[in-house]
Amino acid sequence: KPGSKTWADACAMTQVIADRCDDQVIPTPHQRLPHYPLPEGFDDSNVYLKKLVKDGAVNRYGYDLETKARIPLTTEVKERLKTELDIIADMGFPDYFLIMWDVINWCRTDAPIEFDNPDAPRKKPILVGPGRGSAAGSAVSYCLGIVGIDPLYNNLLFERFLEPGRAGMPD
């Protein structure tokens, strides 16, 4: 109880322990992001991300809505994706996007419950919404299928999601 000798001794001992601690007990904070395991034929996560985004862009933007015919990607789509991919690469986030793509993709499939057993029972797809918050402003996320909202059609800003100079991780 406050005012007792035991309480005073505990407070004094706290200072003794603090004085014995090294100044660097807590490591300097920095981003800790695992590297995405790349498939055979790829040795750079940025190259693999660009390939997935290009494939996704063809699926999302490369057809005429009325005729369902394949069409070339517009300059607007190409420039937006290039800008976003450049920022993602410059900020060191290709692995982050690959990890998010993999998680969302896995949730939406009926993959086996046991990864190493093809005869394992299949899981039901995990419901994943169309995307939330500023992540919907990323055309890269849209092309990867992470979000289901077209940022170009809806005039959403990528900079609300990830801006050069931002200290933290994307949403």
C-alpha positions in Angstrom: 0.0 0.0 0.0 1.3 3.5 -0.7 3.2 5.0 2.1 4.6 1.7 3.3 8.3 0.8 3.3 7.6 -2.1 0.9 6.1 0.4 -1.6 9.0 2.7 -1.3 11.5 -0.2 -1.7 9.6 -1.3 -4.9 9.8 2.1 -6.4 13.5 2.5 -5.6 14.3 -1.0 -7.0 12.5 -0.1 -10.2 15.1 2.7 -10.7 17.9 0.3 -9.9 16.7 -2.2 -12.5 16.2 0.6 -15.1 19.8 1.8 -14.5 21.1 -1.7 -15.2 19.4 -1.9 -18.6 21.2 -1.2 -21.8 19.9 1.9 -23.7 19.1 -0.4 -26.7 16.9 -2.9 -24.9 14.1 -2.3 -27.4 15.5 -2.6 -31.0 15.2 0.2 -33.4 11.8 -0.2 -35.1 11.8 -1.1 -38.8 9.6 -2.8 -41.3 9.6 -6.5 -41.0 8.0 -8.1 -44.0 8.7 -11.6 -45.2 9.8 -12.3 -48.8 7.1 -13.9 -50.9 8.2 -17.4 -52.1 8.5 -16.9 -55.9 7.5 -19.6 -58.4 10.1 -21.2 -60.5 11.3 -18.9 -63.3 11.1 -15.8 -61.2 13.9 -14.5 -59.0 12.6 -10.9 -58.3 9.3 -10.2 -56.6 8.9 -7.0 -58.5 9.0 -8.8 -61.8 6.5 -11.4 -60.6 4.2 -8.7 -59.3 4.3 -6.9 -62.7 3.4 -10.1 -64.5 0.4 -10.8 -62.3 -0.7 -7.2 -62.6 -0.4 -7.3 -66.4 -2.4 -10.5 -66.6 -5.0 -9.0 -64.2 -5.2 -5.8 -66.2 -6.0 -7.8 -69.3 -8.8 -9.6 -67.4 -10.2 -6.4 -65.8 -9.7 -3.8 -68.4 -8.9 -5.6 -71.7 -12.4 -6.2 -73.0 -15.4 -4.3 -74.3 -18.2 -4.5 -71.8 -20.9 -4.6 -74.5 -19.4 -7.0 -77.0 -17.1 -8.9 -74.6 -14.4 -8.6 -77.3 -10.7 -8.3 -76.3 -9.4 -4.7 -76.6 -6.0 -3.2 -76.0 -5.4 -1.5 -72.6 -6.0 2.2 -72.7 -3.2 4.7 -72.1 -5.0 5.7 -68.9 -4.8 2.2 -67.5 -1.2 1.7 -68.6 -0.1 5.0 -67.0 -1.9 4.4 -63.8 -0.5 0.9 -63.4 3.0 2.1 -64.2 2.8 4.9 -61.7 1.5 2.6 -58.9 4.0 -0.1 -59.7 6.9 2.4 -59.6 5.8 3.7 -56.2 5.3 0.2 -54.9 8.7 -0.8 -56.0 10.4 2.4 -54.7 8.8 1.9 -51.3 9.8 -1.8 -51.1 6.3 -3.2 -51.1 6.1 -5.8 -54.0 6.2 -8.7 -51.4 3.4 -7.0 -49.4 1.2 -7.0 -52.5 2.1 -10.6 -53.4 1.3 -11.7 -49.9 -2.0 -9.9 -49.9 -2.8 -11.4 -53.4 -2.0 -14.9 -52.2 -4.1 -14.6 -49.0 -7.2 -13.2 -50.8 -6.8 -15.6 -53.7 -6.6 -18.6 -51.2 -9.6 -17.4 -49.3 -11.7 -17.2 -52.5 -10.8 -20.8 -53.7 -11.8 -24.2 -52.4 -8.2 -25.3 -51.7 -7.5 -28.5 -49.8 -7.5 -28.0 -46.0 -4.2 -29.9 -45.8 -1.7 -28.3 -48.2 0.5 -31.4 -48.7 -2.4 -33.9 -49.1 -4.3 -33.6 -52.4 -6.9 -36.1 -51.1 -7.7 -33.9 -48.1 -11.2 -32.5 -47.7 -11.8 -29.2 -49.5 -12.6 -26.1 -47.6 -15.5 -23.8 -48.5 -14.4 -20.5 -49.9 -13.9 -17.8 -47.2 -16.1 -14.8 -47.9 -14.1 -11.8 -48.8 -15.7 -8.4 -49.4 -15.0 -6.1 -52.3 -12.4 -4.1 -50.4 -12.4 -1.4 -47.8 -11.0 2.0 -47.2 -8.2 3.5 -49.2 -7.1 0.1 -50.6 -9.9 0.5 -53.1 -7.9 3.4 -54.7 -5.3 1.0 -56.0 -5.5 -0.2 -59.6 -2.8 -2.7 -58.8 -5.0 -4.2 -56.1 -7.9 -4.2 -58.5 -5.9 -6.0 -61.2 -4.7 -8.5 -58.6 -8.2 -9.2 -57.4 -7.5 -8.0 -53.9 -10.3 -5.5 -54.2 -13.3 -5.6 -56.5 -13.8 -1.9 -56.9 -12.4 -0.2 -60.1 -10.6 2.9 -58.9 -10.4 4.4 -62.4 -14.2 4.1 -63.0 -14.9 5.4 -59.5 -12.2 8.2 -59.6 -10.4 6.9 -56.5 -7.0 8.1 -55.6 -4.0 5.8 -55.1 -2.3 8.4 -53.0 -4.9 7.9 -50.2 -3.7 4.3 -50.1 0.0 4.6 -50.6 2.0 7.8 -51.0 5.7 8.2 -51.5 7.3 9.3 -48.3 4.7 7.5 -46.1 6.4 6.0 -43.2 4.0 3.1 -42.5 2.7 0.1 -44.3 -0.3 0.4 -46.7 -3.7 -0.2 -45.3 
